[in-house]
Amino acid sequence: MRIIDVHGHWGPWPFHLDVGNVALNLELMDRYGIERQIVSAAEAVVYDAVAGNAKLAEVLVGQPRLHGYAVVNANRLERSAEDLRDCLSTGRFVGAKIHTTYPGVGIGSPLMADTFDMLDEVGVPLLLHTWGTDVALLPAMLAKRPGLKVIAGHAGGDAWREAAHAAVECDRIYLEHCRTVTDAGRIGFARSVGVPMAQFLFGTDSTLIDPCISLGVIRDAGFTEGELEQVLSGNADRLFRGFPGNG
């Protein structure tokens, strides 16, 4: 069964981990049968979005199984908007990524609203780091921005119940459940409150976290074979329109 990982990383992190080389991405993908992985540059997330995106662009040229998210920093919106369009023009980037914690810009902030306006205009999927109850703000924000689709990275983290309800309210919110703490019943709860199958995606947080954790969560969620196909690859194929520009 095909597997597409919509939440990966490339490059070294400022932690005590040896996770910098693209060879590790490919090794883990091969180990677990992951066909494609969409990655953001660690440097772009934690330090310099434009510089990190540029380094990732160089890596993606020679890695047809990897695709990129251009990290957007809401604190430097005009420059990030220009950089996002440059990245997308290469054909190797398929979406945007926003981390709320490192730049200190919350979902409900005016800066985030301005950034959502820009992304609505550009019209590519956004992987948004969500961790906390402010994930519940997303349906109202997306109601004003019909061109924007948001992957709730970590499915709200510790606020996975709020994230599930948000996805029920808005069919342009997708749940991706990777995280280090595998709370029992997260996916079961999302299904019980009515999140459609089309709004579940598979992500790993690799290479920070071994993909086996997220695979275990998905495999234990009680999906049928047909549902697994949707979650592991079909929904991502549709969201990212078959990954244009894949060599």
C-alpha positions as CSV (number, residue, x, y, z in Angstrom):
1,M,0.0,0.0,0.0
2,R,1.4,3.4,-1.0
3,I,2.4,5.8,1.8
4,I,2.8,9.5,1.6
5,D,4.2,11.4,4.6
6,V,2.9,14.9,4.7
7,H,4.9,16.0,7.7
8,G,8.6,15.5,7.5
9,H,11.8,17.5,8.1
10,W,15.2,17.9,6.5
11,G,18.3,19.3,8.1
12,P,19.9,19.5,11.6
13,W,18.0,20.6,14.6
14,P,19.3,22.4,17.7
15,F,18.8,19.3,19.8
16,H,21.0,16.4,20.8
17,L,20.1,14.4,17.7
18,D,21.9,13.3,14.6
19,V,19.1,14.1,12.1
20,G,20.7,16.4,9.6
21,N,21.5,14.3,6.5
22,V,19.0,13.7,3.7
23,A,20.3,10.1,3.6
24,L,18.5,9.5,6.9
25,N,15.2,10.7,5.4
26,L,15.6,8.2,2.6
27,E,16.8,5.4,4.9
28,L,13.6,5.7,7.1
29,M,11.4,6.0,4.0
30,D,12.8,2.8,2.6
31,R,12.6,1.1,6.0
32,Y,8.8,1.8,6.3
33,G,7.8,1.8,2.7
34,I,7.1,5.5,2.4
35,E,6.9,6.5,-1.2
36,R,7.0,10.3,-0.9
37,Q,7.7,12.7,1.9
38,I,7.0,16.5,2.1
39,V,9.6,18.2,4.2
40,S,10.4,21.6,5.6
41,A,14.0,22.8,6.4
42,A,14.8,22.8,10.1
43,E,16.8,26.0,9.7
44,A,13.8,27.6,8.1
45,V,11.5,26.6,11.0
46,V,13.7,27.6,13.9
47,Y,16.0,30.4,12.6
48,D,15.8,31.9,9.1
49,A,12.9,31.0,6.9
50,V,14.3,32.4,3.6
51,A,17.8,30.9,4.1
52,G,16.5,27.5,5.1
53,N,14.1,27.4,2.2
54,A,16.9,28.2,-0.2
55,K,19.1,25.3,1.2
56,L,16.1,22.9,0.9
57,A,15.6,24.0,-2.7
58,E,19.1,22.8,-3.5
59,V,18.5,19.4,-1.9
60,L,15.2,18.8,-3.6
61,V,16.7,19.1,-7.0
62,G,18.3,15.7,-6.6
63,Q,15.6,14.0,-4.6
64,P,12.5,13.2,-6.6
65,R,10.9,11.3,-3.7
66,L,11.0,14.5,-1.5
67,H,8.9,17.6,-1.9
68,G,9.1,20.8,0.0
69,Y,7.1,23.1,2.2
70,A,8.3,26.7,2.1
71,V,8.4,28.0,5.6
72,V,6.6,31.3,6.1
73,N,7.5,33.7,8.9
74,A,4.5,35.9,9.7
75,N,6.9,38.4,11.4
76,R,8.4,39.1,7.9
77,L,5.3,38.6,5.8
78,E,6.2,40.6,2.7
79,R,9.6,38.9,2.4
80,S,8.1,35.5,3.1
81,A,5.4,36.0,0.5
82,E,8.0,36.8,-2.1
83,D,10.1,33.8,-1.1
84,L,7.0,31.4,-1.1
85,R,6.3,32.3,-4.7
86,D,9.9,31.8,-5.7
87,C,10.0,28.4,-4.0
88,L,6.7,27.4,-5.7
89,S,8.1,28.4,-9.1
90,T,10.7,25.7,-8.9
91,G,8.1,23.0,-9.1
92,R,9.6,21.2,-6.1
93,F,7.7,22.9,-3.4
94,V,4.0,22.0,-3.0
95,G,2.8,24.0,0.0
96,A,3.6,26.3,2.9
97,K,4.6,25.6,6.5
98,I,4.0,27.8,9.6
99,H,5.3,27.0,13.0
100,T,3.5,29.0,15.6
101,T,6.0,28.5,18.5
102,Y,9.4,29.5,17.2
103,P,8.4,32.8,15.7
104,G,5.9,33.5,18.5
105,V,2.9,34.1,16.3
106,G,-0.3,32.4,17.6
107,I,-3.2,31.3,15.5
108,G,-5.4,34.1,16.7
109,S,-2.9,36.9,16.3
110,P,-3.4,39.7,13.7
111,L,-0.1,38.7,12.1
112,M,-1.5,35.2,11.5
113,A,-4.7,36.7,10.0
114,D,-2.6,38.7,7.5
115,T,-0.6,35.6,6.7
116,F,-3.7,33.6,6.1
117,D,-4.9,36.3,3.7
118,M,-1.7,36.0,1.7
119,L,-1.9,32.2,1.6
120,D,-5.5,32.3,0.6
121,E,-4.5,34.3,-2.4
122,V,-1.6,32.0,-3.3
123,G,-3.8,28.9,-3.0
124,V,-1.5,26.2,-1.8
125,P,-2.0,23.9,1.2
126,L,-0.6,25.0,4.6
127,L,0.9,22.7,7.1
128,L,0.3,24.6,10.4
129,H,1.9,23.6,13.7
130,T,-1.1,23.3,16.1
131,W,-0.7,22.7,19.8
132,G,-3.4,24.0,22.1
133,T,-7.0,25.0,22.1
134,D,-6.5,27.9,19.7
135,V,-6.9,25.3,17.0
136,A,-10.6,25.9,17.5
137,L,-10.2,29.3,15.9
138,L,-9.4,27.8,12.5
139,P,-13.0,27.2,11.1
140,A,-13.9,30.9,11.5
141,M,-10.6,32.0,10.0
142,L,-11.0,29.7,7.0
143,A,-14.7,30.8,6.5
144,K,-13.3,34.1,5.4
145,R,-10.6,32.6,3.2
146,P,-12.2,30.1,0.8
147,G,-9.0,29.3,-1.1
148,L,-7.0,28.1,1.9
149,K,-6.7,24.5,3.0
150,V,-4.9,23.8,6.4
151,I,-3.3,20.6,7.6
152,A,-3.5,20.8,11.4
153,G,-0.1,19.4,12.2
154,H,-0.1,17.1,15.3
155,A,-3.9,17.4,15.2
156,G,-3.9,20.0,17.9
157,G,-1.4,18.2,20.1
158,D,-2.9,18.1,23.5
159,A,-6.0,19.7,22.1
160,W,-6.9,16.8,19.8
161,R,-10.6,17.0,20.8
162,E,-10.8,20.6,19.8
163,A,-9.0,19.9,16.5
164,A,-11.5,17.1,15.7
165,H,-14.4,19.4,16.2
166,A,-12.8,22.1,14.1
167,A,-12.4,19.6,11.2
168,V,-16.1,18.7,11.5
169,E,-16.9,22.4,11.2
170,C,-14.7,23.0,8.1
171,D,-14.0,20.5,5.3
172,R,-10.7,22.4,4.5
173,I,-9.1,21.4,7.8
174,Y,-7.1,18.1,7.7
175,L,-6.0,16.2,10.7
176,E,-2.4,14.8,10.8
177,H,-1.8,13.0,14.1
178,C,2.0,12.7,14.5
179,R,3.4,13.4,18.0
180,T,5.7,11.8,20.6
181,V,2.9,11.1,23.0
182,T,0.4,8.6,21.5
183,D,-2.7,9.3,23.5
184,A,-5.1,6.4,23.1
185,G,-8.2,7.1,21.1
186,R,-7.3,10.3,19.3
187,I,-8.3,9.0,15.9
188,G,-11.2,7.1,17.2
189,F,-12.6,10.2,18.9
190,A,-12.2,12.2,15.6
191,R,-14.1,9.5,13.8
192,S,-16.8,9.4,16.5
193,V,-17.6,13.1,16.2
194,G,-17.9,12.9,12.4
195,V,-14.6,13.9,10.8
196,P,-14.9,12.6,7.2
197,M,-12.3,10.1,6.0
198,A,-11.2,12.6,3.3
199,Q,-9.8,14.8,6.1
200,F,-7.3,12.4,7.6
201,L,-3.7,12.5,6.5
202,F,-0.6,10.6,7.4
203,G,2.5,12.4,8.9
204,T,5.5,11.2,10.9
205,D,7.5,14.2,12.1
206,S,10.5,12.4,10.7
207,T,13.4,12.6,11.2
208,L,12.8,14.0,14.7
209,I,10.5,11.0,15.4
210,D,10.9,7.5,13.9
211,P,8.0,6.9,11.5
212,C,7.1,3.6,13.2
213,I,5.2,5.6,15.9
214,S,2.8,7.2,13.5
215,L,2.4,4.1,11.5
216,G,1.5,2.2,14.7
217,V,-1.1,4.8,15.5
218,I,-2.7,4.6,12.1
219,R,-2.5,0.8,12.0
220,D,-4.3,0.5,15.4
221,A,-7.0,3.0,14.5
222,G,-9.4,0.3,13.0
223,F,-9.4,1.6,9.5
224,T,-10.6,-0.7,6.7
225,E,-8.3,-1.4,3.8
226,G,-10.1,1.2,1.7
227,E,-9.9,3.7,4.5
228,L,-6.2,3.0,5.0
229,E,-5.6,3.7,1.3
230,Q,-7.3,7.1,1.7
231,V,-5.3,8.1,4.9
232,L,-1.9,6.8,3.8
233,S,-1.9,8.2,0.3
234,G,-5.2,8.9,-1.5
235,N,-6.1,12.0,0.5
236,A,-2.6,13.5,0.1
237,D,-2.6,12.8,-3.6
238,R,-5.9,14.8,-4.0
239,L,-4.9,17.6,-1.7
240,F,-1.5,18.1,-3.4
241,R,-3.0,17.5,-6.9
242,G,-0.8,14.5,-7.7
243,F,2.5,16.4,-6.7
244,P,3.1,18.5,-9.8
245,G,6.8,18.9,-10.8
246,N,7.8,15.4,-9.6
247,G,10.7,14.9,-12.0
